[in-house]
Amino acid sequence: MSSDRSRQHVTLRDGRSLCFAEFGDPDGFPLLSLHGTPGSRYDRYPDESLYLEQGARLITYDRPGYGESDRLKGRQIVHCVDDVVQLLEHLGIERFSVTGGSGGGPHALAVAARLGPRIHRAQCDVGIAPYGSEGLDWLAGMDPMNVHEFGLALEGEEPLRAWMEVELAGMLERVEVDPATLLGDFQLSEADRAAMSRPEVAESIRQSVAEMCRRGPEGWIDDDLSFTDPDWGFELSEIEIPVQIAYGVTDVLVPAAHGEWLVAHVPYAVEDRRADEGHMGDLDKVAERVRWFVPGPDDQVRG
């Protein structure tokens, strides 16, 4: 991978700079991956040959406020759609697949809702449901650290910022010693602890944490404020294409109840219930899961 592909910029129509990266096959089918919370454009499986072998052109970008992307204060989930449209326009891409993991999940749903005819396949991977959703105890089953974080988000930006500044400093210190300790005192499932201890994950964590902390906690703050706002700026009912809703049964960051709720409320949802997985997923299945997004010889690509 040449450094210019992992650090590219596009100036958006409102004057903001958006930093993005490309991995894998430059001539492959575009797969847009929307990172988690907190995160950066380096959130991906770090062995680029995997994407090459599957014929995928992986595209990631720093959400506003993360990495080298300018902040968009007060953004809602739906605001990502215009950024995506302009990024794809810059790259000359019409048809693509999209996935969003964890905090990227709601953003992938927004893209599916507004850009459906252009999408080959869409996925919300361990993504949260809207806050205050009827029939869902939103915080139930979450690790106490997550419950505390979202409690601060409900209080407002300043208390959230004070906590995040301390937490980010702690993340940087922990990751420098051992990337597997990124999440500190979180009571992770055995599946997630095993995933966090793998060398390839350590490499990805080191890169992503260093980048996401570049501008402080702004991106993380804005993500959390948007997640605890019941109004995402679009309705799930707008989605008119199949969307895979993937979730891990042992996940304590985004409990399985969120995935179950989304399966019940996202039109044309296709459930991928992962009984033996948590938040991180099974890293031995990455190639298979990337291949799903790339059209085969018998697939019809929408758009």
PAZAPA-4460 file (N, C-alpha, C; in steps of 0.05 Angstrom, whole numbers, plus 32768, in hexadecimal, padded with zeros to 4 digits):
% residues 303
    n_x    n_y    n_z   ca_x   ca_y   ca_z    c_x    c_y    c_z   seq   type   mol
   8011   7FE8   8000   8000   8000   8000   8012   8019   8000     1      M     A
   800E   802A   7FED   801D   8043   7FED   800F   8057   7FFF     2      S     A
   801F   8068   800B   8015   807A   8020   8000   808D   8015     3      S     A
   8002   8094   7FFB   7FEE   80A7   7FF0   7FD2   809B   7FEF     4      D     A
   7FCF   8081   7FEE   7FB5   8075   7FEE   7FA9   8074   800A     5      R     A
   7FB9   8075   801F   7FAE   8074   803A   7FAA   808F   8046     6      S     A
   7FB1   80A4   8037   7FAE   80BF   8042   7FA8   80D2   802B     7      R     A
   7F8F   80D4   8024   7F86   80E5   800E   7F71   80F8   8018     8      Q     A
   7F6D   810F   800B   7F5B   8123   8014   7F49   812D   7FFD     9      H     A
   7F30   8133   8004   7F1E   8140   7FF1   7F12   8158   8000    10      V     A
   7F10   816E   7FF2   7F03   8186   7FFD   7EE6   8185   7FF6    11      T     A
   7ED5   8185   800B   7EB8   8183   8007   7EAC   819F   7FFF    12      L     A
   7E94   819F   7FF6   7E88   81B7   7FED   7E85   81CC   8002    13      R     A
   7E83   81C4   801C   7E81   81D8   8031   7E9C   81E1   803B    14      D     A
   7EB2   81D8   802E   7ECD   81E1   8035   7EDC   81CE   8047    15      G     A
   7ECE   81BA   8053   7EDC   81A7   8064   7EEE   8195   8055    16      R     A
   7F03   818B   8062   7F14   8177   8056   7F0D   815C   8062    17      S     A
   7F0B   8148   8050   7F04   812D   8058   7F1C   811C   8050    18      L     A
   7F27   810D   8064   7F3E   80FB   805F   7F34   80DF   805B    19      C     A
   7F3E   80D2   8046   7F35   80B7   8040   7F4D   80A5   8037    20      F     A
   7F48   808C   8036   7F5D   8078   802F   7F51   8063   801D    21      A     A
   7F62   8056   800D   7F5A   8040   7FFD   7F6D   8029   8001    22      E     A
   7F62   8011   8002   7F72   7FF9   8006   7F69   7FE3   7FF2    23      F     A
   7F7A   7FD0   7FED   7F72   7FBA   7FDB   7F76   7FC0   7FBE    24      G     A
   7F64   7FB6   7FAE   7F67   7FB7   7F90   7F5D   7FD2   7F86    25      D     A
   7F6E   7FE3   7F7B   7F66   7FFD   7F70   7F50   7FFB   7F5B    26      P     A
   7F50   7FE4   7F4D   7F3C   7FE0   7F38   7F25   7FCD   7F41    27      D     A
   7F25   7FC7   7F5A   7F10   7FB5   7F65   7EF6   7FC3   7F69    28      G     A
   7EE2   7FB3   7F73   7EC7   7FBE   7F78   7EC8   7FCF   7F91    29      F     A
   7EBE   7FE8   7F91   7EC0   7FF9   7FA8   7EAF   7FEF   7FC0    30      P     A
   7EBD   7FED   7FD7   7EB0   7FE6   7FF0   7EB5   7FFD   8004    31      L     A
   7EA1   800C   800A   7EA4   8022   801D   7E9F   8018   8039    32      L     A
   7EB3   801C   804A   7EB1   8013   8066   7EB1   802A   8079    33      S     A
   7E9D   802D   8089   7E99   8043   809C   7EA2   803A   80B8    34      L     A
   7EB6   8048   80C2   7EC3   803F   80DB   7EB2   8042   80F4    35      H     A
   7EBB   8034   8109   7EAD   8034   8122   7EB3   804D   8133    36      G     A
   7EAB   804B   814C   7EAD   8062   815F   7EBC   805A   8178    37      T     A
   7ED2   8068   817F   7EE0   807A   816D   7EF0   806A   8158    38      P     A
   7EF9   8077   8144   7F07   8068   812F   7F14   807B   811A    39      G     A
   7F1C   806F   8104   7F29   807F   80EF   7F29   806F   80D5    40      S     A
   7F34   807B   80C1   7F35   806D   80A6   7F47   8054   80A7    41      R     A
   7F56   8051   80BC   7F67   8039   80BE   7F59   8021   80CB    42      Y     A
   7F3F   8024   80D1   7F30   800D   80DC   7F29   7FFA   80C5    43      D     A
   7F39   7FE6   80C3   7F34   7FD1   80AE   7F47   7FBA   80B4    44      R     A
   7F43   7FA4   80A6   7F55   7F8D   80A9   7F6F   7F95   809C    45      Y     A
   7F86   7F95   80AA   7F9E   7FA2   80A0   7FAD   7F94   808A    46      P     A
   7FA6   7F7B   8084   7FB4   7F6C   806E   7FA7   7F73   8054    47      D     A
   7FB3   7F85   8045   7FA7   7F8F   802C   7FA3   7F79   8017    48      E     A
   7FB3   7F64   8019   7FB0   7F4F   8005   7F95   7F42   8006    49      S     A
   7F88   7F42   801D   7F6E   7F36   8020   7F5A   7F45   800D    50      L     A
   7F5B   7F5F   800D   7F49   7F6E   7FFB   7F50   7F6B   7FDE    51      Y     A
   7F6A   7F69   7FD9   7F73   7F64   7FBD   7F68   7F4A   7FB3    52      L     A
   7F6A   7F35   7FC4   7F62   7F1A   7FBB   7F44   7F19   7FB7    53      E     A
   7F34   7F2A   7FC4   7F17   7F29   7FC1   7F0D   7F3D   7FAC    54      Q     A
   7F20   7F4B   7F9F   7F18   7F5E   7F8B   7F0A   7F76   7F96    55      G     A
   7F11   7F7E   7FAE   7F04   7F95   7FBC   7F16   7FAD   7FBC    56      A     A
   7F0A   7FC4   7FB7   7F17   7FDE   7FBA   7F0B   7FEA   7FD3    57      R     A
   7F19   7FE6   7FEA   7F0E   7FF0   8003   7F13   800E   8006    58      L     A
   7EFE   801C   800D   7F00   8039   8010   7EF6   8040   802C    59      I     A
   7F07   804E   803B   7F00   8057   8056   7F05   8075   8058    60      T     A
   7EF8   8082   806B   7EFE   809E   8070   7EFB   80A4   808E    61      Y     A
   7F09   80B9   8096   7F05   80C4   80B1   7EEB   80D3   80B3    62      D     A
   7ED9   80CB   80C4   7EC1   80DB   80C8   7EC9   80F6   80D2    63      R     A
   7EB8   810B   80CD   7EBF   8126   80D6   7EC8   8127   80F4    64      P     A
   7EDF   8134   80F9   7EE9   8136   8114   7EFD   8121   811B    65      G     A
   7EFF   810B   810C   7F13   80F7   8110   7F2A   80FB   80FD    66      Y     A
   7F41   80F1   8104   7F58   80F0   80F3   7F5E   810B   80E6    67      G     A
   7F5E   810C   80CC   7F64   8125   80BE   7F4B   8131   80B1    68      E     A
   7F33   8128   80B9   7F1B   8134   80AE   7F11   814A   80C0    69      S     A
   7F0A   8161   80B4   7F00   8177   80C3   7EE6   8171   80D2    70      D     A
   7EE2   817D   80E9   7ECA   8178   80F9   7EB2   8184   80EC    71      R     A
   7E9B   8177   80F0   7E81   8182   80E9   7E70   8181   8102    72      L     A
   7E72   8196   8112   7E65   8197   812C   7E47   8196   8128    73      K     A
   7E3A   8186   8139   7E1D   8183   8138   7E13   8170   8123    74      G     A
   7E25   8160   8117   7E1C   814E   8102   7E09   8139   810D    75      R     A
   7DF7   8131   80FB   7DE5   811A   8100   7DF0   8103   80F0    76      Q     A
   7DE5   80EB   80F5   7DED   80D3   80E6   7DEB   80D8   80C8    77      I     A
   7DD5   80E4   80BF   7DD0   80E7   80A3   7DE4   80F9   8094    78      V     A
   7DF2   810A   80A3   7E05   811C   8096   7E1C   810D   8088    79      H     A
   7E20   80F4   808F   7E35   80E4   8082   7E2F   80E0   8064    80      C     A
   7E15   80E0   805D   7E0E   80DA   8042   7E19   80ED   802E    81      V     A
   7E18   8107   8034   7E22   811B   8022   7E40   8119   801F    82      D     A
   7E4E   8112   8035   7E6B   810E   8034   7E72   80F6   8022    83      D     A
   7E62   80E1   8025   7E66   80C9   8015   7E62   80CF   7FF7    84      V     A
   7E4C   80DE   7FF1   7E46   80E5   7FD5   7E5E   80F4   7FC9    85      V     A
   7E68   8107   7FD8   7E7E   8117   7FCD   7E98   8107   7FCB    86      Q     A
   7E9D   80F5   7FDE   7EB5   80E4   7FDC   7EB3   80D2   7FC4    87      L     A
   7E9C   80C5   7FC0   7E99   80B4   7FA8   7E9A   80C3   7F8E    88      L     A
   7E90   80DB   7F8E   7E92   80EC   7F76   7EAF   80F2   7F70    89      E     A
   7EBE   80F9   7F85   7EDB   80FE   7F82   7EEA   80E7   7F76    90      H     A
   7EE1   80CF   7F7E   7EEF   80B6   7F75   7EE3   80AB   7F5B    91      L     A
   7ECE   80B8   7F51   7EC2   80AE   7F38   7EB3   8094   7F3B    92      G     A
   7EA7   8090   7F53   7E99   8076   7F58   7E7B   807A   7F58    93      I     A
   7E6D   8069   7F49   7E50   806A   7F49   7E45   8053   7F5A    94      E     A
   7E4E   803B   7F55   7E43   8023   7F63   7E57   8019   7F78    95      R     A
   7E4C   8010   7F8E   7E5E   8008   7FA4   7E4E   7FF7   7FB8    96      F     A
   7E5D   7FEB   7FCB   7E51   7FDE   7FE2   7E59   7FEE   7FFA    97      S     A
   7E49   7FEB   8010   7E4F   7FFA   8028   7E4C   7FE9   8041    98      V     A
   7E5E   7FED   8054   7E5B   7FE1   806E   7E63   7FF5   8083    99      T     A
   7E57   7FF3   809A   7E5F   8004   80B1   7E5F   7FF3   80CA   100      G     A
   7E75   7FF4   80D9   7E78   7FE4   80F1   7E74   7FF5   810A   101      G     A
   7E65   7FEA   811D   7E61   7FF7   8137   7E55   8013   8133   102      S     A
   7E64   8029   813A   7E5B   8044   8136   7E57   804B   8118   103      G     A
   7E64   803B   8107   7E60   803F   80EA   7E46   8033   80E0   104      G     A
   7E3A   8022   80F0   7E21   8014   80E8   7E0A   8027   80E1   105      G     A
   7E03   8039   80F3   7DEE   804C   80EC   7DF4   805D   80D3   106      P     A
   7E0D   8063   80D0   7E15   8073   80B8   7E11   8062   809F   107      H     A
   7E17   8048   80A0   7E12   8037   8089   7DF4   8035   8083   108      A     A
   7DE4   8035   8098   7DC7   8035   8093   7DBE   804F   8086   109      L     A
   7DCA   8066   808D   7DC3   807F   8080   7DCA   807E   8062   110      A     A
   7DE2   8073   805C   7DEB   8071   8040   7DD8   805E   8031   111      V     A
   7DD0   8048   803E   7DBD   8036   8030   7DA2   8043   802B   112      A     A
   7D99   8054   803E   7D80   8062   803B   7D80   8076   8024   113      A     A
   7D96   8085   8021   7D96   809B   800F   7DA4   8094   7FF4   114      R     A
   7DB4   8080   7FF3   7DC2   8079   7FDA   7DBD   805D   7FD1   115      L     A
   7DA6   8052   7FD9   7DA0   8036   7FD4   7DA3   802D   7FB7   116      G     A
   7D9A   803B   7FA3   7D9C   8032   7F87   7DB9   802E   7F7E   117      P     A
   7DCC   803B   7F8B   7DE8   8039   7F83   7DF7   8022   7F91   118      R     A
   7DEA   8015   7FA4   7DF7   8002   7FB5   7DF3   7FE5   7FAC   119      I     A
   7E09   7FD6   7FAB   7E07   7FB9   7FA5   7DFF   7FAA   7FBE   120      H     A
   7E0E   7FAD   7FD3   7E07   7FA0   7FED   7E0D   7FB3   8004   121      R     A
   7DFC   7FB2   8018   7DFF   7FC3   802F   7DFE   7FB3   8049   122      A     A
   7E0D   7FBC   805D   7E0E   7FAE   8076   7E11   7FC2   808D   123      Q     A
   7E02   7FBC   80A2   7E05   7FC9   80BC   7E11   7FB4   80CF   124      C     A
   7E2A   7FB7   80D7   7E38   7FA2   80E6   7E3B   7FAB   8103   125      D     A
   7E2F   7F9D   8115   7E2E   7FA3   8132   7E28   7FC1   8137   126      V     A
   7E15   7FCB   8128   7E0D   7FE7   812B   7DF7   7FEC   813F   127      G     A
   7DF7   8004   814B   7DE2   800A   815F   7DC8   8012   8152   128      I     A
   7DB3   800F   8161   7D98   8018   8159   7D94   8034   8162   129      A     A
   7D80   8042   8157   7D7B   805E   8160   7D75   805F   817E   130      P     A
   7D80   8074   818B   7D7B   8078   81A8   7D5D   807D   81AD   131      Y     A
   7D53   8071   81C2   7D37   8075   81C9   7D24   8065   81B9   132      G     A
   7D2E   8051   81A9   7D1C   8041   8199   7D08   8032   81A9   133      S     A
   7CEF   8032   81A0   7CDA   8024   81AE   7CDF   8006   81AE   134      E     A
   7CDD   7FF9   81C5   7CE1   7FDD   81C6   7CFE   7FD5   81CB   135      G     A
   7D10   7FE8   81CF   7D2C   7FE2   81D3   7D37   7FF1   81EC   136      L     A
   7D41   7FE2   81FF   7D4F   7FEE   8216   7D6B   7FF3   820C   137      D     A
   7D71   800C   8204   7D88   8012   81F4   7DA3   800C   8202   138      W     A
   7DA4   8010   821C   7DBD   800C   822B   7DC0   7FF0   8236   139      L     A
   7DAA   7FE1   8236   7DAA   7FC6   8242   7DBF   7FB4   8235   140      A     A
   7DCF   7FA7   8246   7DE3   7F94   823B   7DFD   7FA0   8233   141      G     A
   7DFF   7FBB   8234   7E18   7FC9   822D   7E2B   7FC7   8245   142      M     A
   7E45   7FC6   823F   7E59   7FC8   8254   7E56   7FE2   8264   143      D     A
   7E5B   7FE2   827E   7E58   7FFA   828E   7E67   8012   8283   144      P     A
   7E7E   800E   8276   7E8D   8024   826B   7E7E   8031   8255   145      M     A
   7E70   8022   8244   7E60   802D   822F   7E48   803C   823B   146      N     A
   7E3C   8031   824F   7E25   803E   825C   7E2D   8059   8267   147      V     A
   7E45   805A   8273   7E4F   8073   827E   7E54   8088   8268   148      H     A
   7E60   807F   8252   7E66   8090   823C   7E4D   809D   8230   149      E     A
   7E39   808C   822B   7E21   8097   821F   7E11   80A8   8233   150      F     A
   7E14   80A2   824D   7E08   80B3   8261   7E13   80CF   825F   151      G     A
   7E2D   80D1   825B   7E3A   80EB   8259   7E30   80F9   823F   152      L     A
   7E2D   80EA   822A   7E24   80F5   8210   7E08   8102   8214   153      A     A
   7DF8   80F5   8224   7DDD   8100   8229   7DDE   811A   8239   154      L     A
   7DF4   811E   8248   7DF7   8136   8258   7E00   814D   8246   155      E     A
   7E0F   8147   8230   7E18   815C   821E   7E35   815B   8218   156      G     A
   7E3E   816D   8206   7E59   816B   81FC   7E6F   816F   8211   157      E     A
   7E6C   8182   8223   7E82   8188   8235   7E89   8171   8248   158      E     A
   7E75   8165   8256   7E7D   814F   8267   7E88   8137   8257   159      P     A
   7E7E   8134   823F   7E88   811E   822E   7EA4   8124   8226   160      L     A
   7EAA   813C   821F   7EC5   8144   8217   7ED9   813F   822E   161      R     A
   7ED2   8147   8246   7EE5   8144   825C   7EEC   8127   8261   162      A     A
   7ED8   8116   825F   7EDE   80F9   8262   7EEE   80EE   824B   163      W     A
   7EE7   80F6   8232   7EF5   80EB   821B   7F12   80F4   8219   164      M     A
   7F18   810C   8222   7F34   8114   8221   7F46   8102   8232   165      E     A
   7F3B   80FB   8249   7F4A   80E9   825B   7F4B   80CD   824F   166      V     A
   7F34   80C4   8244   7F33   80A9   8238   7F45   80A6   8220   167      E     A
   7F46   80BB   820F   7F58   80BA   81F7   7F75   80B8   8200   168      L     A
   7F7D   80C7   8213   7F98   80C6   821D   7F9F   80AA   8228   169      A     A
   7F8B   809E   8236   7F8F   8083   8240   7F91   806F   8229   170      G     A
   7F81   8072   8215   7F82   8060   81FE   7F9E   8060   81F1   171      M     A
   7FA8   8078   81ED   7FC2   807B   81E0   7FD8   806D   81F0   172      L     A
   7FD7   8071   820B   7FEB   8064   821C   7FE8   8046   821C   173      E     A
   7FCF   803C   821D   7FCB   801F   821E   7FD4   8012   8204   174      R     A
   7FCC   801E   81EE   7FD2   8012   81D4   7FF0   8012   81CE   175      V     A
   7FFE   8025   81D8   801B   8026   81D4   8028   800D   81E1   176      E     A
   801D   8004   81F7   8028   7FED   8205   801C   7FD3   81FA   177      V     A
   8002   7FD2   81F6   7FF4   7FBA   81ED   7FDA   7FC1   81E0   178      D     A
   7FD8   7FC0   81C5   7FBF   7FC7   81B7   7FA7   7FB8   81C1   179      P     A
   7FAB   7FA0   81CB   7F94   7F90   81D4   7F86   7F9C   81EC   180      A     A
   7F93   7FB0   81F9   7F87   7FBD   8210   7F79   7FD7   8208   181      T     A
   7F74   7FDB   81EF   7F67   7FF3   81E5   7F4E   7FFA   81F5   182      L     A
   7F3D   7FE7   81FB   7F24   7FEC   8208   7F25   7FEB   8226   183      L     A
   7F3D   7FEA   8231   7F41   7FEC   824E   7F30   7FD9   825E   184      G     A
   7F1E   7FE4   826E   7F0F   7FD4   8282   7EF5   7FC8   8277   185      D     A
   7EF0   7FCA   825D   7ED8   7FBE   8252   7ED8   7FA0   8257   186      F     A
   7EC1   7F95   825E   7EBE   7F79   8264   7EB7   7F6A   824A   187      Q     A
   7ECB   7F67   8238   7EC6   7F5C   821E   7EC1   7F3E   821F   188      L     A
   7EB3   7F34   820B   7EAE   7F17   8209   7EC9   7F09   8201   189      S     A
   7EC9   7EEF   8205   7EE2   7EE0   81FF   7EE8   7EE2   81E1   190      E     A
   7ED3   7EE3   81D0   7ED8   7EE5   81B3   7EE6   7EFF   81AC   191      A     A
   7EDD   7F15   81B9   7EE9   7F2F   81B4   7F06   7F31   81BF   192      D     A
   7F0A   7F25   81D6   7F25   7F25   81E2   7F38   7F16   81D0   193      R     A
   7F2F   7F00   81C5   7F40   7EF1   81B3   7F47   7F01   819A   194      A     A
   7F33   7F0E   818F   7F37   7F1E   8177   7F4A   7F35   817D   195      A     A
   7F47   7F43   8193   7F58   7F59   819A   7F75   7F51   819E   196      M     A
   7F7A   7F38   81A4   7F96   7F2F   81A9   7FA5   7F27   8190   197      S     A
   7F98   7F27   8179   7FA5   7F1E   8160   7FB7   7F34   8156   198      R     A
   7FCF   7F2C   814B   7FE3   7F3F   8142   7FD9   7F52   812D   199      P     A
   7FC9   7F48   811A   7FBF   7F5A   8105   7FAC   7F6F   810F   200      E     A
   7F9D   7F68   8125   7F8C   7F7C   8131   7F9C   7F91   8140   201      V     A
   7FB2   7F88   814D   7FC3   7F9B   815B   7FCE   7FB0   8148   202      A     A
   7FD6   7FA8   8130   7FE0   7FBA   811C   7FCB   7FCF   8114   203      E     A
   7FB3   7FC6   8110   7F9D   7FD8   8108   7F96   7FEB   811E   204      S     A
   7F96   7FE1   8137   7F8F   7FF2   814E   7FA4   8008   8151   205      I     A
   7FBE   8001   814F   7FD3   8016   8152   7FCF   802C   813E   206      R     A
   7FCA   8025   8125   7FC7   8039   8110   7FAE   804A   8115   207      Q     A
   7F98   803D   811B   7F7F   804C   811D   7F7E   805E   8135   208      S     A
   7F88   8055   814C   7F87   8065   8164   7F99   807E   8161   209      V     A
   7FB0   807A   8156   7FC2   8092   8152   7FB5   80A6   8140   210      A     A
   7FA6   809D   812C   7F99   80AF   8119   7F80   80BC   8125   211      E     A
   7F6F   80AC   8132   7F56   80B7   813C   7F5A   80CC   8152   212      M     A
   7F71   80CB   8160   7F77   80DD   8175   7F83   80F7   816B   213      C     A
   7F88   80F9   8151   7F97   810F   8146   7F8B   812A   814D   214      R     A
   7F70   812C   814C   7F63   8146   8152   7F54   8146   816D   215      R     A
   7F5C   8134   817E   7F4E   8132   8197   7F33   8123   8194   216      G     A
   7F20   8129   81A6   7F08   8118   81A7   7EF1   8122   8196   217      P     A
   7EF4   8136   8185   7EDD   8142   8177   7ECC   812E   8168   218      E     A
   7ED9   811C   8158   7ECA   8109   8149   7EBA   80F6   815B   219      G     A
   7EC7   80ED   8170   7EBA   80DB   8183   7EA3   80E9   8191   220      W     A
   7EA7   8102   8199   7E91   8111   81A6   7E79   8113   8193   221      I     A
   7E7E   811A   817A   7E68   811E   8168   7E5A   8104   8161   222      D     A
   7E69   80EE   8160   7E5C   80D4   815C   7E49   80CF   8173   223      D     A
   7E53   80D1   818C   7E42   80CA   81A3   7E2A   80DC   81A5   224      D     A
   7E2D   80F5   81A0   7E16   8108   81A1   7E01   8100   818C   225      L     A
   7E0B   80F7   8174   7DF8   80EF   815F   7DEA   80D5   8166   226      S     A
   7DF8   80C3   8174   7DEC   80A9   817C   7DD7   80AC   8191   227      F     A
   7DDA   80C0   81A3   7DC7   80C3   81B8   7DB1   80D7   81B1   228      T     A
   7DB1   80DF   8197   7D9B   80EF   818C   7D88   80DC   817E   229      D     A
   7D6F   80DB   8187   7D5C   80C8   8179   7D58   80CE   815C   230      P     A
   7D5E   80E6   8153   7D5A   80EE   8137   7D74   80EB   8128   231      D     A
   7D75   80D7   8117   7D8D   80D2   8106   7D8D   80E2   80ED   232      W     A
   7D77   80F1   80E8   7D76   8102   80D0   7D6A   80F3   80B8   233      G     A
   7D63   80DA   80BB   7D56   80CA   80A7   7D46   80B5   80B5   234      F     A
   7D34   80A8   80A6   7D24   8093   80B1   7D2C   8078   80A6   235      E     A
   7D2D   8064   80B7   7D34   8049   80AE   7D20   8040   8098   236      L     A
   7D08   804A   8099   7CF4   8042   8085   7CFC   804B   8069   237      S     A
   7D0F   805D   8066   7D19   8066   804C   7D29   8051   803E   238      E     A
   7D33   803D   804C   7D44   8029   8040   7D33   8017   802E   239      I     A
   7D3C   8014   8016   7D2D   8004   8002   7D3E   7FEF   7FF5   240      E     A
   7D55   7FE8   8002   7D66   7FD3   7FF8   7D6B   7FBF   800F   241      I     A
   7D72   7FA6   8008   7D7A   7F94   801E   7D93   7F9E   802D   242      P     A
   7D92   7F9C   8047   7DA9   7FA3   8058   7DAE   7F8C   806B   243      V     A
   7DC7   7F83   806B   7DCE   7F6E   807E   7DD2   7F7B   8099   244      Q     A
   7DC5   7F71   80AD   7DC8   7F7A   80C9   7DD8   7F64   80D8   245      I     A
   7DF1   7F69   80DD   7E02   7F55   80EA   7E07   7F5D   8107   246      A     A
   7E05   7F49   8119   7E0A   7F4F   8135   7E14   7F37   8143   247      Y     A
   7E24   7F3C   8158   7E30   7F26   8168   7E20   7F22   8181   248      G     A
   7E1A   7F09   8187   7E0A   7F02   819F   7E18   7F0A   81B9   249      V     A
   7E33   7F08   81B9   7E42   7F0E   81D2   7E4D   7F2A   81D4   250      T     A
   7E43   7F3C   81C3   7E4D   7F57   81C1   7E43   7F67   81DA   251      D     A
   7E56   7F74   81E8   7E4F   7F85   81FF   7E52   7FA3   81F8   252      V     A
   7E5B   7FA9   81E0   7E5E   7FC5   81D8   7E44   7FCE   81CA   253      L     A
   7E3B   7FBE   81B8   7E20   7FC2   81AB   7E11   7FA8   81AF   254      V     A
   7E01   7FA5   81C4   7DF5   7F8C   81CA   7DE3   7F82   81B3   255      P     A
   7DE0   7F68   81B2   7DD1   7F5A   819D   7DB5   7F65   819A   256      A     A
   7DA9   7F70   81AF   7D8E   7F7B   81AE   7D8C   7F91   819A   257      A     A
   7DA2   7FA0   8195   7DA2   7FB5   8181   7D9F   7FA9   8165   258      H     A
   7DAE   7F94   8160   7DAD   7F87   8146   7D91   7F7B   8142   259      G     A
   7D86   7F6F   8157   7D6B   7F63   8154   7D56   7F78   814E   260      E     A
   7D59   7F8F   815C   7D46   7FA5   8157   7D48   7FAF   813A   261      W     A
   7D61   7FB2   8130   7D65   7FBC   8115   7D5A   7FA7   8100   262      L     A
   7D5E   7F8E   8106   7D53   7F79   80F4   7D34   7F7C   80F2   263      V     A
   7D28   7F83   8108   7D0B   7F85   8109   7D01   7FA0   80FC   264      A     A
   7D12   7FB4   80FA   7D08   7FCE   80F2   7D15   7FDA   80D8   265      H     A
   7D2A   7FCD   80CF   7D36   7FD6   80B5   7D28   7FC7   809F   266      V     A
   7D1B   7FD5   808C   7D0E   7FC6   8075   7D22   7FB5   8066   267      P     A
   7D1A   7F9E   805F   7D2A   7F8B   804F   7D44   7F82   805D   268      Y     A
   7D43   7F83   8078   7D5B   7F7B   8087   7D60   7F5D   8083   269      A     A
   7D7A   7F57   8081   7D83   7F3B   8080   7D94   7F36   8099   270      V     A
   7D8A   7F25   80AA   7D98   7F21   80C4   7DB0   7F0F   80C2   271      E     A
   7DC6   7F18   80CE   7DDE   7F07   80D1   7DE5   7F06   80EF   272      D     A
   7DD8   7EF3   80FD   7DDC   7EEF   8119   7DF4   7EDE   811E   273      R     A
   7E08   7EE9   812B   7E22   7EDB   812F   7E24   7ED1   814C   274      R     A
   7E1C   7EB7   814F   7E18   7EAC   816A   7E32   7EAB   817A   275      A     A
   7E49   7EA7   816D   7E62   7EA3   817B   7E74   7EBB   817A   276      D     A
   7E69   7ED2   8172   7E7A   7EEA   816E   7E70   7F00   8180   277      E     A
   7E83   7F13   8184   7E7C   7F2B   8194   7E7D   7F44   8181   278      G     A
   7E8B   7F58   818A   7E8C   7F71   817B   7EA0   7F70   8164   279      H     A
   7EB5   7F62   8167   7ECB   7F62   8153   7EC6   7F50   813B   280      M     A
   7EB6   7F3C   813E   7EB1   7F29   8128   7EC7   7F14   8126   281      G     A
   7EC3   7F01   8115   7ED6   7EEB   8111   7EEA   7EF3   80FC   282      D     A
   7F02   7EF8   8103   7F16   7F02   80F0   7F1E   7EED   80DC   283      L     A
   7F18   7ED4   80E1   7F1E   7EBF   80CE   7F0A   7EBF   80B7   284      D     A
   7EF5   7ECF   80BA   7EE0   7ED0   80A5   7EE1   7EEA   8095   285      K     A
   7EF6   7EFA   8099   7EF7   7F14   808C   7EF6   7F12   806E   286      V     A
   7F06   7F00   8063   7F06   7EFD   8046   7EEB   7EF6   803B   287      A     A
   7EDE   7EE3   8048   7EC3   7EDA   803F   7EAF   7EF1   8041   288      E     A
   7EB2   7F01   8056   7E9F   7F17   8059   7EA4   7F2E   8046   289      R     A
   7EBE   7F33   803F   7EC4   7F47   802B   7EB9   7F3E   8010   290      V     A
   7EBD   7F25   800A   7EB4   7F1A   7FF0   7E96   7F1E   7FEB   291      R     A
   7E87   7F1E   8001   7E6A   7F22   7FFF   7E62   7F3C   7FF2   292      W     A
   7E73   7F51   7FF6   7E6D   7F6C   7FEC   7E75   7F6F   7FCF   293      F     A
   7E84   7F5D   7FC4   7E8F   7F60   7FA9   7E7E   7F50   7F96   294      V     A
   7E73   7F5C   7F81   7E62   7F4D   7F6E   7E71   7F36   7F61   295      P     A
   7E64   7F1F   7F5F   7E6F   7F09   7F51   7E65   7F09   7F34   296      G     A
   7E6D   7EF5   7F24   7E66   7EF4   7F08   7E47   7EF2   7F04   297      P     A
   7E39   7EE8   7F17   7E1C   7EE4   7F14   7E0C   7EFA   7F22   298      D     A
   7E1A   7F0D   7F2E   7E0C   7F23   7F3C   7E04   7F39   7F29   299      D     A
   7DED   7F45   7F2F   7DE5   7F5E   7F21   7DEB   7F74   7F34   300      Q     A
   7DFB   7F88   7F2B   7E02   7F9E   7F3C   7DEE   7FB5   7F38   301      V     A
   7DE2   7FBE   7F4E   7DCE   7FD3   7F4B   7DDC   7FED   7F42   302      R     A
   7DCC   7FFE   7F36   7DD6   8019   7F2F   7DDA   801C   7F11   303      G     A
***
